[in-house]
Amino acid sequence: VMKNRFKAAAGVALAVGAPTAAWAQDAAFPVRPVRMVIHIGPGSSMDIIGRVLAQRLTEIWGQQVVVDNRAGAGGSIGMDAVAKAPPDGHTILFGAASMAIAPSFYKKLLFDVLRDFEPITQITSRYNLLVVPVSSSLNSVKDVIAMAKAKPGLVSYGSGGGTGSSDHLAGEYFGLMAGLQLLHVPYKSGPQAMTDLIGGQLTIYMGGVPVSLPMVKSGKLRPLGVSSLKRIAQLPDVPTIAEAGVPNFEVNVWYGLLAPRATPPKIVAKISADVARIVKSPETRERFAGLGAEAEGTTPEAFPNYFRGDVEKWAKVVKAAKLSAE
């Protein structure tokens, strides 16, 4: 009897102690190195910004934040790796706007972006720039629209990252909102698309500001419009596409952090608060601005709503443009 009472008492102690131990682990997070999966290859603006963040988190946490590049299948390989990881905060995803495109574009994903992740924080906003070669006769967004209406299906645009990428969908969205039929030409990277643009094989390119800005500054490309709703600091004289002829047009290629579903709220809140502290510092804001990105650092309450809205937006674009993975 005494033995049974001892077992019962031990059971109660374990039951009472378990939440306390779990809470202590939450409070002490991280207790070992953290893996940050980036769903694109090394060297891109996304990878550069992810590594800046990983370095700063390593300093704050006193635990190594290891970058793990998992490229391929529109980023879905990296996303899947995190969706199936233990939900303890020690594996997190450095994700991008392509996550919001994936569920409508790819028919056979092994995960659900809205169900299988805990959105932690939107780290940055990043916009696309509509550019043409300096030799082009096109001098405004309205010129592009006029040419595309006069020559349906002949005005070509390139996409770094290929079919299903944010560049591709930005071009499709531009065509839909302006009532145009454009010709998509996929490339493996932004620099490849720009080489052909400068060489005269493409009519326009709407890639990320970080990729196009150096070519604009060196005088090889002419900027016609930016995909934000307000003008950007790096190019204050360049109008937004919305004000230049396509009202309400906006493409934000955001970057954000997400954890596997069921990661404890205390851990999500801690990561979010620490990231916000980093990205809102003047030093990091300046560093991100130089890479063509605006620091955000939103809360775990705000980011899911924004993410869900972006998934719905791109689902409409994919459906209207009749797009799907081959």
Disulfide bonds with the S-S distance in Angstrom:
none
